[in-house]
Amino acid sequence: MQRVRTPIRRKLIFATLTPLCVAILLCWLIGSLLITDRIYRQAQQKVIGDLNLARKVYQDEINHLSSIVRVAGLMPSMMDHLTSRRPSLPKKALQQLLHEEQLSFLNVIDSRGVVQYRSAHPTRYGDRLDGDPLVARALKGDLSGGAQIYSRERLTTENPELAEKALTAIKPTPRARAVSNESEQRGLMLVAVAPLLMPDGRVAGVLQAGFMLNGDSRVVDTITRIVFEREGGGAATVFLGDVRIATNVRDPAGGRATGTLMSVEVARDVLSQGKLWSDRAFVLSNWYISAYEPIRDPSGSVIGALYVGMPEQPLLDLRKNLNLIFAGVLLFVALIGITLSTWIGSRLAQPVRALAEAARRLASGELVGPILVRSDDEIGLLADEFNTMTREVSTLNQTLEQKVLKRTRQLEEKSQQLLDAQKELAKSERLAGLGLLAAGVAHEINNPLAVIRGNAELLQISIPKESEDREEVDAIVEEAIRIGRIVKNLGAFSRGGMQRVSHFSLGGLLDGILDQIGHQISLKRYRIARSYWGKDVTMEGDEDQLRQVFTNLIVNGLQAMPEGGELVVDALPDGRDGWICVTVCDHGIGIRAEDMGRLFTPFFSTKQQGTGLGLAVSYGIVSDHGGEIKVNSSVGSGAAFTVLLPINQIMRVSGTTTDSHPESQTGNFDKLI
């Protein structure tokens, strides 16, 4: 079946457009993120600045009230009335001031805190207000002002119209608290109180004025006009608690969203904790870039909040337009790249096709003339080399028979070498089979031999030396001892042990393994951390056997991460002097708890193609070196294999490691077999 070939023109288009499109996409992504982040940051900074302006407008309202009461308190008739009860209060002037300044109430209070006159409710007077913190402060001679919450009863006392005007129906709002009461009956008042001072500095009384924010849009409209300069550019709101009592946020019907609630997230920070909020917030039904500031009463308690914000949708539209512009640029550049690549690919493909046709004819035995390519690039060089090749092929045909005979003789020699190699391989296989048989024989004979020898020795003890049967029993014991030596030799043959002990660099050994491991496993999906660099140790042992151990552990670690990951190889001194600890740690699938006890058992494997001998052989090699292998793993968290080895084999032979590794005296591989 003929393989489908990809034209060079398509490859050129792909090679040209791929890096170009990747670069443009990266620029698009990075630019979009940076610009979007910059836009949002600037919007957030603007909203914070707008909140500062809104606070100034709010404070100006309080200052305006303070100016009104301070100027009104300068009327001589008012001072005379409070000091001598003559003449009567300028009630007409006070009522005129109440209506011209659109105040909610205007009260005259004497030095005891008793109300002498209410301009908004003339028939109600004589009650005491000296418990009001602003009035109490003014009675001490200080001009004071601020925000206060008035109950429904006090609103009725100050002005009969205020109670109905303050009544605000609470509406369920997305992302806000559940509605527990149907309406808000309290009023949020801006209040200013000015002392009326006699010539000697004593306080003759105070003048109190208030302006209710409930349902009054003058403050929020002033904020919007000053801050956003146009309708729809942003929104401002005054909250009593978490209820909107004055706002230009619009509900779905187009009216002011009075009575809707602040979101729970914002209320938790602003109202409960008294913090300034500046972030993206959900307002009624849309997302706004918002800023909230708590409103506090004279005692410092949070009673409401001041809000300014701008809708997020224009920023989203700006980001959408930016993405469309980048998409248009990408498409335009891609079209240009396709056109150029197609034209250049056609120019390159024509001489290549001519070369392919000439090569086909040459392969079929036809005579091929020189190919003319008028270009000074690599294709022209290829045509020149092809023409040279055709001439050489004609020359080689003349000596082909001699070369065939020569190659035939060489082939016969190689065949003989192959037969010799097969004989050697068969011999090696027989030796390997003999080793396996020896291991099996040693395993099967040891137990019954021990029983025979033990019983024979008991029988030997029970028979006196001078007995005629003692000679036969002694012969049984001697032959059992002889068989034991034979079995021990068979075990040593199957086990092998350390063949060549030498000094070598542990770091160099690990580097050699990791440099060559790519020939066994593709390392494209992996990242190998060589944490042992800078901590090299020269140690004694069989370098080839230890290479087998570490290669096996590294391959197992990589195979445990089929999707790729990081493999960490480290070597550092152990807590005991003269020992080195080598760790191979992967981030793979891990080892189940029920498999931990069988890891080093021969022929046990969790891999479908595994033989189950790798870890068993590694265990035997490490044991022959007087060391040990430890495993720490859990399912889903990877596995860490730790090999603990003595740096010098002289230490182990002299008995230094006998206590730490008692199994190394007899060889653990016997136990595994």
N, C-alpha and C positions, 0 to 999 in steps of 0.2 A: 504493500500500500504506500503510495507516494505521500510524503510529508507535505503538509500545507505550509508554504513559505510566506513570510510577511515581506511585502515590497519595501525596498530601502526608502522609498518616498514616505511611506507611513512611519517608518522608524525615525526618519529625520524630522517629520512634523511632531512626532511624540517627544523626541529629544529636545526640540526647540521650545515647544509650548509648555512642557512639564515644569522646568525650572522657572520659566517666565510666569506661568499661572500661579505656581507656589509662592513666588516672591510677591506677586500682586495680592494674593489672598492673605499672606502674612501682613503685608502693609495695610491691607483693608482691615484686617482684624485688629492689629495693634493700633492703627489710627482711629478706628471706630471706638475702641475701648478708651484710648487716651482722651479723645475729643468728648466722648460721652461723660467720662469722669470729670473732665474740666468743666463741662457745661453744668453738671449737677453741683459741683463744688461752688461755681460762681453763683448758681441759683440759690444754693443754701446760704452763701455769704450775703447775697442780696436780701434774702428773707430776714436774716438776723439784723441787717441794717434797717430794713423796713419795720421790724419790731421795735427797734430803738426810736424810730420816728413816731410809731404808734404810741409808745410809752410817753413820748414828749407831748403828743396831742392830748392824751389822757390826763397827763399832769397839768397841761395848760388849762383844761376844763376846771380842775380843782383850784388852780391859781386864779382863774377868772372868778370863781365863786368867792374866793378869799378877797379879791379886790372889791367885789360888790359889797360884801358885808363890811369891809374896812371903810369904804367910802360912805356907805349909808350910815354907819355909826358916827359919822362926824356931824350929823344934823343936831343943832343946839337944842331943839325942842325935845328930842329923845333923851338927851342927857339930863335936861331939867326935870322931865317927868320921872326919871328913875331916881333922882336925888330928892326931889321935893313934892312929887306927885302933881306938880303944876308946871306947865300947862299939860293938856292931854297929849297923848301920842299922835304923831303925824300919820294917822292910819291911811289917809288917802294917798299920801306919798309912798307909803310902804306897799299898798296894793298896786299902785301904778308900777313900782319897781318890780313887783312879783310878776305882773303880766308882760312888761316890756322885756324882761330878761328870761321869760318863760321858765320861771323857777317852779319847783314842785311845792315848796313851802318857804316861808320867811317868818321867823319867830323872834320876839323880843323877850329876853329873860333877865330877871333882876339879879342882884348880887347873891341872893340865897339859892338861886337855881330854879325859881318859880317862874313859870311862863306868865308874862303879862299880856301878851297879845300874839295871836296867830293870824297872819294876813290871809292865809288860805282857808282858815276855819275860825272866824272871829268869835264865834259863840263858845269856843272851847279854850279855856285858859285856867290858870290856877294850879296845874299839876307841876310836879317837880321833875327836873331833868338834870339835877346835879350828879346823878349816877352815870350819865353819858360821858365816856372818856374824853370826847372832844370838848364838851361843855365844861367838864371839870378842868381841863387844861386851860380853856379860855378864862375861866373864873380866877385862874392864877396869874392872868395877864399875858398869856401866850396866844398868838394867832395860830389856829390849827385847822387842818383839813384832811380829808381822806375818804375812803370808801367804807360804808357800813351796810349791814343787812337789817332791814326793818321788817318786823312781823306784820301780819295783816291787821292786827289791832292797832299798832302804832301808826301804820299807814292811814287808817281810818281817822285816827286822832289828828294827824297832821293835815290831812286833806281828804275829804270824803271821796274824791274821785280817784285817789291813788290805788285803793284796794282793787277796784275793778280793772284799772289800767295795768296793774302788776300781775293780774291773774294770767298765767301762761299754761296752756294745755301741753302736757308732755307727750311726745310722739315716739313710738318705737323706732330705733335707729340701728342700722347694721353696724356690727363690731362694737356696740355700746352695751352698757349693762342692761339687764332686764328691767322693764318699767315696773316700779313698785307702787308709785302713786300717780294719779291721773293728772295732777296739775301742780304747778309751782305758784304758791300764794305770796311768797315773800318778795320784797323789793330790794334791789341793789341801788343804794343811794350814794351820790357824791355830795359830801357835806363839808361846809366851811363855817367856822365859828370865830368871830372877832370880839375881843374885849372892848367895852366902852369905859375908857379911863377918865377919871376926874383930874382936875389940874394938879392935885397933889399926888397923882399916880395910883390912887386906889381904884379898884374895879367897881364901877357902879352897876354893871350888868353886862350882858353879851347879846350880840345879834347873830342868829343862826339861820343859815340858808341851805337848802338842799335841792338836788336835781336827781330824779329817778331815771335810771338807764333802761328799765324794763320797757320794751316795745318802742323805745325812742331810737331812731336810726341816725340822729344827727352826728353822734360821736363816730360811729363806724363809717358813715358816708364821708365825714371829714378826713378820717384816716385813709380811706380808699382814694379820695380825690388828691390828697397830698402825696401819698406813697406811690400809687400806681398810675396817677395822672389820667386815667381813663376808665370807663366802666368795663368790666370783664377782664381787666388785666390782673386782678387779684381779689382777695376777699379779706374782710376783717370781721371779728366777732368779739362780743363781750359775753362771758359766761358767768352765771350765778351758780356756784357749785359746778356741776357738769351740764347744766341746761343753758342753751343759747337763748338769751333774753333780748339781745340786740345784734343783728347780723345782716350782711348783704350776701351771704351764701344762699343760693337759690335752690328750692326744692324742685322735683320733677314737674310741678304745675307752673313753675315760673315765679312763685311768690317767695318771700323771705322765709328761710327755714327756722323760724322762731319756734322754740319748744323741742327741737331735736337735741340729741345728747352727744357729748364728747366720747370718743372711742375709749375703751377700757385701758388700752395700753398707755395712752397719753394721760388719762386721769390718774393712773397709778403713780406716774412720775411727777406730774404738775400739782395735782390736788393733794395726794396723800403724802408725798415727800417734799413738796415745795421746790422742785427743781425746774430749771429752764429747759424746755424741750425744743430741739432743732433737728428735724429729720423729715423723712418722707412719712406722711401720715394719711390715713383714710378719713376723709371728711364727707360725711353724709352718704354720698354714693360714688365718689371719685377719689383718686389719689391726688394729693397736693404736696408741694414742697412747703413745709409749714414751720412756724415758730410759735411757741406758747410761752407765756410768762404768768406766774401766779399773781393774783390780786390779793393783797393783805389788808385786814382791818387795822385800826390803830393799835390793837394789842399784838399784832404780828401774826395772827392766825390767817390761813389761806381760806378765802371765802369765794373765790372765783378765779377767772383767768382771762387774759387778753390774748387774742390770736390774730395773726396775719399769715397769709399764704397765697401761693400762686399755683394754678393748675399744672399738673405734670404732663398733660396731653400735648401742649406745644413742644415740650422737650422731646417727647416720643416722636412727634411728627418730624422734628429736626433730625433726629437719629435715623428715621426711616428715609428721609430725603438724602441723607449722607450715604446710606447704604445703597440707594438707587444710583447715586452718582458713581460710587465705586464699582457697582455692577456694570454700569454703562462703559466705564473706562476699561474694565476687564474684558468685556465683550469686544470692544473696539480693538484693543491690542491683540486679542486672540484671533480676530479676523485678519488683521495685518500679518500676524505670525503664520497663519495657515496659508495665506497667499504666497508669502515669500518662501516658506518651506516647500510648498508644492512646486513652485518654479525651479528652485535649486535642486530638489529631489529628481525632477524630470531630467535636468541637465546631467545629474550624476548617474541616473539609472541607465541611460542610453548606452554609454560605453561598457558598463558592467554587463548588460544583456549581450552585447557583442562578444565580450570575453567568455561569457557562459556558453554561448552557441559554438564558439571556436573550440572550447574545451570539450564539449560533447562530441564534436566531429573528430577531434584528435583521439578521444577515447574509443571511438568506433573504428579507428584505423585509417581514416581519411587523411590526405595531405592538406595541411592548413597553411595558408600564406600569412605573411605578416599583417598584424592588426594596427591600423593607423588611428591614433588618438591624439588630437591636437590640444593637449593641456599639459601644464607643467606641475600638476599636483600629484598626489599619491596614485590616482587612477592612471595617469600617464606613465608613472614609474611601474605600475603593475602591468601595463600593456607591454612595456619594454622587456620586463622580466619574462612575460609570457612568450614573447617572440624568441627570447634567448632559450627558454625552456623547449620550445618546439624544435629548435636546431639541435639542442643536446639530446632530445628524444630520438631524433633521426640517427645521431651518432651512437647512442646506446643500443639501438636495435641491432647494430652490427655485431656487438659483443654480448648480446643477451644470452646466447647458448652457453658460452663459457661461464658467465655468471650463474646460470642455472645449475651447471654441473658443480661449481664451487659451493653454491648454497646447499646443494643436495648433500655433498660431503659434510658440510657443517651441520646439516640437519641430522645426519646419521650420528655424528659425534654427540650432539645434544640429546638425541634419543637414548644413546648409551648412558650418558650422564643421568638422564631421567630415570632409567632402569636402576642404576646404582642408588639414586636417591630414594626410589621406592623401596629398595631392599633395606636401606637404613631406616626408613620410616616404619617398615614392618617390624624391624628389630626393636625400634623405640616403642611401638605399640605393644609388643610382647613384654618388654620390660615394664611398661606402665601397667599392663594386665597382671604381671607378676607382683608388682607393688600393691595393687588392689587386692590380689589374692592373699598376699602376705598380711595385709591389714586385717582381712576377714579371718584368716587362720588364727592370727594372734588374738583377735577378739573372741573367737569361738573356743579356743583351747585354754585360755587363761583361767576361766572360771572352773571348769571340771578339773584342770591340772591342780588348782589350789586345793580343791576338795581331796584329790588323791594324795597330794603331798601331806596335807594336814592329817589325814587318817593314817597314812603310813608312819608319820612321825609319832603319833599317839601309840601306834602298834609297836614302834621301835622302843618307846619308853617303857611299855608294859612288858617287853620280853627281855630277860637278863642277857648279858653279853656272852655268858658261857653256854647259852642255849643253842641247840643245833639249828633252830629256825631263824636265829638272829642274822645269819649271813644273808638269807634271802630277803629279809626285811630291809637290811642295810642296802642291798642292791636296788630295791624298789625306791628308797629315798634318794640314792645317788642318781638313778636314772630320771626321777622326777625333777631333781635339781638341774640335770643336764637338759631336759626338755624345756625347763623354765628359761635357761640361758638361750636356747634356740628361739623360743617365742620372743624373748626380749630383743634378740638380734633382728627377728622379722619385724618387730615394731619399730626398731630404729631405722630399718630399711624403708618402711612405708612412710615414716615420719620425716626423714631427711635431716632436719636440724639445720643449724647454721653451718654453711660450707666455707665461707670466706669472711673473716672478720677483718675490717679495715677501718681507718680513720677517713671520715668524709664530712662535707659541709651539709648540714640539714637544710639550710636555706637553698643551697645549690640543687639539692635533690628535689625539693618542692618546686623550684623554678623549672627544672627540667621536665617534671611531670606536667605542670600547667602549660608549658610551652608546646608540649607534644600532644596534649589531650584533645586538641582540636582535630586531630586525625581520626579520632574515634567518635566524637560527638560534635555536631555543629554548634559553635558558641555564639551565634548571632543573637539568640534570645537571652543570653546570660551576661551577667556582670560579675567578674571574679575579683574579690578584694584580697590582696596579698598583704594581710596585716602583719606578717612575720618579718617584713622588710625592716632592716635596721636592728634586728634581734638575732642575728645568725649565731649558730652554735656548731662547733665541731664535735662529733660524737663517734663512738665505736659501734660496729655491728655489721651485719651482712647487708650491704647497700642494695643489692639486687632484690633480696627478699623484702626489705622495707619499702623499696620502690613499688613492689607488688601490692603491699598493704595500702599505702597512701593512694596509689592509682585506683584501687578498688573502691576506697571510701569516697574519692572525688567523683568517680563515675557514678556511684550510687547516689550521691548528693545531687548531681546534675539531672539524672533520670527521675529523681523525686520531684522535679519542678518541670512538668511537661509544657507548661505555658511560659516558661522562662522565669527569671528572678536573679537574686544575688546569692553567690556562694562565697562564704568567708573562710579563709584558711589562715590560721594563726599558730604561732609557736612561741612559747614563753616558759621560763624556768618554773618548775613546780615548787611547792612550799618546802619540800625536802631537798637538802643539798645534794647536787649531783644527779638530779632528775630533770627531764625535759617533758613538757606537755604539748602535744600537737592536737589542735582542734579543727574539725571540718564541720561547718554549720551551714545548713541550707534553710530555705523558707518554703519548703514544699508541702506535701500533703500530710506529712507526719506518720507516726507508727502507732497502730492500735495497741492498747494496753495488753490485750490477750496475746499479742505477737512478740512482746518484748522479751519474754523468757525463752523464745525459740529462735532468736535472731542468729545465734552462732551454732545452731544445730545443722549438721551436714544434710544437704538436699532439701532444706526448708527455704522457700523463696516466696515473696509476695508479688514478684514480677512474672508475667506470663511466659517469657522466654528465659527466665533465670534458671540456673542449674542448682542454686542453693549451696554452692561450695565456696563462693568468694569470701563471705564473712567467716566461715569455718576455717578456711586456710589462713586467713588474716589473723584470726584468733590464735591459731597454733604458732604462727611465725612470731607474733608479739610475745606469746608465752615463752617460746624458746629464747627470746632476748631478755627474759626476766621482767617483762612489762605486763600491762593489762589494758583492756579496752572498756570504756564506759559509754553508755548511751543515755541521752536525756531528750525525750520527745513527747509530744502530745498531738492528737489528731488536729490537723488544720494549722498547726503552729511550727511546722518544720521539725528537723532533727539535728542534734549536735553529737557527733562522735568524737570522743576524747581518747587519744592514745598516750599512755604514760610509759616512758622508757628511761632506763638508766643511761647516762651519758657515756660511761665507761663500762665495758663488759668485765674488766678486772674486778670492779666493785662487786658485781653480781657473783662472780666466781668465788671471791674471797668470803662471801657470806654476808655482805652489807645489806642485800635486798632479800635475804632469806625470810625475815619476819614479815616484810611487806608483801612478798609474793611467794608463799610456800608452794603453790602449785607449779612454779617454774622449775623445781628440783626434779620432778619426774616427767614434766612435759604434758601440757594440757591437751595436746592433740590426741593422746591415747584416750582421754575421757570423751572427746567429741566423737571419735570413731566408734 
